[in-house]
Amino acid sequence: MNKILKEFQDFALRGNVVDMAIGIIIGGAFGTIIKSLVNDILMPPIGLLLGGIDFANIFTTLKGTSELTLEAAKKAGAVTINWGLFINALISFLIVAFSVFLLVKVMNEAKKRMEEKKEEAPSEPPRQEVLLEEIRDLLKTK
């Protein structure tokens, strides 16, 4: 049992696992911000432009009484397909996916530039070559 706990501890404390956990936490917070951006900032003007539509209340009733709002339909126990909520989720996904794409693109570009700088920088010759050159120069002067 101690061996399994030791293996789990080694796994959990590796740098990559900790980095991944931090990424998941930040990603969750980012997802919340994007959801608010879509629901509270983007969709109201789009709905207004489309004739005052509230995307949260675009739904199809499959079974039960037809209601004007999704909330009322749920309270009445109706079975619904929530098209508007799906559209909101789809827009949120597209924004997050595009943001991640841009982040990866920037990271790849930075990595490429760092590799180019490493290739450009002349490396110093090994210590033994420097000593041999000094000996050669001393022999030339004698």
N, C-alpha and C positions, 0 to 999 in steps of 0.2 A: 504493500500500500504506500509506503514511504517513497518508493521508486516512482510510482505514478504521480504523486504529489510533487516530487522534485522535477520530473519531466514537464509537468504542467507549469510549475513556477518558471522554469527556464523558457518555456514557450511564451508565457504571458509577459515576461519582462524583457523579451527581445525588443530591440528598437523598432522594428517594422510593425510589431503588434501595437505598441504604444502609439506610433505615428498613425496607424490605421484607426485606432480608437479616437484619437484627436480629430482626425478627418471626418469620422462619422458624426461626432458631436457637433462640429462646425457645420457639416452638411445638413444636419437636422435643423440647426438654427437658420441656416441659409434658406432651407425649404420653407420654413415658417415665414420668413421675410418675403419670399417670392409669392407664397400663397396670399399674403396680405396685399402685395403689389397687384396681383391679378384681380382678386375679389374686390378690393377697396379703391384701387386707383384706375386700373385699365378697363375693367368691365363696365362700370357705371357710364362713362362717356360713350363706349361702344354701344351699349344698350340704348342710350339716349339718341344716338345717331340712327339707330335702327327702329325708332318709333317708341321709345320708352320701355323697351323690353328689359326685364330683370332676368338675367340668365339663370339665377338660382331657382327661378320658378318656371323654367321650361322643362316640362315633363309630360309623359304619356301615362295615363291611368290604364292599367291592364285589368284590374279587378277592384271593385268597390265604387264608391260614389265619386263623381268628378268634382273636384274642388278648384278654387281659384289659385291657391298657393300650395306649394309642396308641403309646408308645415301643416296646413289644414288637412291635406290628403293623408299625411302620416298619422295625424291624430285620429282621423276617421278609420284608420286601418287599411287604407287602400294600398294595392300593390302597384308600384310605379316604376317606370324607366326614367331616370333623371338625366336627360340630355344636357341640360344647362350645366349641371355640376360636372358632368363629363367634359364638356367644352372648357370649363374653368381649369380642371385638372390637366387637360391636354395642353392648354396654353402655359400653365405653370411648368409642366414637363419640358416644353420647348424652350422656355427661358432658361431653366436650369441646365438643360443639355447644351444650349448655345454658350452659356457662361463657362461650363466645364470645358467645352471645345476651345474657347478663347484662352482659358487658363493653361490647358495642355499645350496649345500653340505657343504661348509666351514662354512656358517652361522649356519646350524643345528648342526654341530659338536661343534662349539664354544658354542652354547646355551646348548647343552647336558653337556659339561664340566662345565659350570657355575652352572647348576642344581646339578651336582654331588658334586661340592665344597660346595654348600649350604647344601646338605644333610650330608656331612662329618663334617662340622663345628658344634661343640657342642653349643647348645644355652644356654645362661645364665639363671639360674632359676629366676623366678619373685622375685621382691624386698621383698615381704611379706614372701616368703620361706626363703630367706637369713636371715631376722630378726628372724623368728621362730627358725632357726638353731642356731643363736647366743644366743637366750634366752635359748634354750635347753642346749647348751654348758655351759652357765653360771650356770644353775641349777645343772648340773652334778658336777661342781667344788665346790658347796656349800655343 
